[in-house]
Amino acid sequence: MKVYGITNCNTVKKALDWLKAHNVAYEFQDFKKLGVSMDKLNEWDAKASYEKFMNKQGLTYKQLDPAVKEGIKTKDDALQLLQQKTSMIKRPVIEKDGFLYFGFNEEAYTTELL
């Protein structure tokens, strides 16, 4: 299982604590240190659509210049921006055997990961 996120994100911390408490093994990729490939973003988009994992409620998105926000006209525009500003990806991202989840939800984790 692979978990993507940012180590200082409270939601990621909560998810990692939950995984540890339930003895769920995982590999962690820190967006800030390792980034995320365009191939991976395209894979997520194909499975879930970028609208599901582009966090428009977060500070990074809210601080974008209005012209940048208005410039997001296509999937490629959105994915390029997400690759540059990984803080805009809803976190954590969890991949396991076809399960793809954005964010923290105990119920979904219990159903899919235990």
C-alpha positions as CSV (number, residue, x, y, z in Angstrom):
1,M,0.0,0.0,0.0
2,K,1.2,3.5,-0.8
3,V,0.3,6.7,1.0
4,Y,1.1,10.1,-0.6
5,G,1.0,13.3,1.4
6,I,2.9,16.0,3.3
7,T,4.4,15.1,6.7
8,N,3.3,18.3,8.4
9,C,-0.3,18.1,7.2
10,N,-2.7,17.4,10.1
11,T,-5.0,15.2,8.0
12,V,-2.0,13.1,6.9
13,K,-0.8,12.8,10.5
14,K,-4.3,11.6,11.5
15,A,-4.3,9.0,8.7
16,L,-0.8,7.7,9.4
17,D,-1.7,7.5,13.2
18,W,-4.8,5.5,12.2
19,L,-2.8,3.1,10.0
20,K,-0.2,2.6,12.7
21,A,-2.8,1.9,15.3
22,H,-4.4,-0.7,13.1
23,N,-1.1,-2.3,12.1
24,V,-1.5,-1.5,8.4
25,A,1.8,-1.5,6.6
26,Y,2.4,1.3,4.1
27,E,5.0,3.1,2.1
28,F,5.0,6.9,2.4
29,Q,5.8,9.4,-0.3
30,D,6.2,13.0,0.7
31,F,5.0,15.4,-2.0
32,K,7.3,18.1,-0.7
33,K,10.4,16.0,-0.9
34,L,9.7,13.7,-3.9
35,G,6.9,15.5,-5.8
36,V,4.5,13.5,-7.9
37,S,4.9,12.4,-11.5
38,M,2.6,13.5,-14.3
39,D,2.0,9.8,-15.0
40,K,0.7,9.3,-11.5
41,L,-1.5,12.4,-11.7
42,N,-2.9,11.1,-15.0
43,E,-3.5,7.7,-13.5
44,W,-5.5,9.2,-10.6
45,D,-7.4,11.4,-13.0
46,A,-8.3,8.4,-15.1
47,K,-9.6,6.6,-12.0
48,A,-11.3,9.5,-10.1
49,S,-11.0,12.8,-12.1
50,Y,-8.8,15.6,-11.0
51,E,-11.8,17.5,-9.6
52,K,-11.9,14.9,-6.8
53,F,-8.3,15.5,-5.7
54,M,-7.8,19.1,-6.5
55,N,-8.3,20.8,-3.1
56,K,-10.0,24.1,-3.7
57,Q,-10.7,24.6,0.0
58,G,-7.0,24.8,1.0
59,L,-4.9,27.8,1.5
60,T,-2.6,27.1,-1.5
61,Y,-5.6,27.2,-3.9
62,K,-7.2,30.2,-2.2
63,Q,-3.9,32.2,-2.5
64,L,-3.5,31.6,-6.2
65,D,-3.7,34.6,-8.4
66,P,-7.2,34.8,-9.9
67,A,-5.7,34.7,-13.4
68,V,-4.1,31.3,-12.6
69,K,-7.4,30.0,-11.3
70,E,-9.2,31.2,-14.4
71,G,-6.4,29.6,-16.6
72,I,-7.5,26.1,-15.5
73,K,-9.5,25.3,-18.6
74,T,-8.5,21.7,-19.2
75,K,-7.4,18.5,-17.4
76,D,-3.8,19.2,-18.6
77,D,-3.9,22.7,-17.1
78,A,-5.1,21.3,-13.8
79,L,-2.6,18.5,-13.6
80,Q,0.3,20.7,-14.5
81,L,-0.7,23.1,-11.7
82,L,-1.1,20.2,-9.2
83,Q,2.4,18.9,-10.1
84,Q,3.9,22.3,-9.5
85,K,1.8,23.0,-6.3
86,T,1.5,19.6,-4.7
87,S,-0.1,21.2,-1.6
88,M,-3.2,21.5,-3.7
89,I,-3.7,17.8,-3.8
90,K,-6.2,16.5,-1.3
91,R,-4.3,14.5,1.3
92,P,-3.5,11.8,2.0
93,V,-3.8,9.8,-1.2
94,I,-4.0,6.1,-0.5
95,E,-3.5,3.4,-3.1
96,K,-4.1,-0.3,-2.3
97,D,-5.1,-3.0,-4.7
98,G,-7.4,-0.9,-6.8
99,F,-8.6,1.2,-3.8
100,L,-7.9,4.9,-4.4
101,Y,-8.9,7.4,-1.7
102,F,-8.3,11.1,-1.1
103,G,-8.5,12.4,2.4
104,F,-9.1,10.7,5.8
105,N,-12.2,8.8,6.5
106,E,-12.2,6.1,9.2
107,E,-15.2,4.3,7.8
108,A,-13.7,4.0,4.3
109,Y,-10.4,3.0,5.8
110,T,-11.9,0.3,8.0
111,T,-13.9,-1.1,5.1
112,E,-11.2,-1.0,2.5
113,L,-7.9,-1.4,4.4
114,L,-8.6,-3.9,7.2
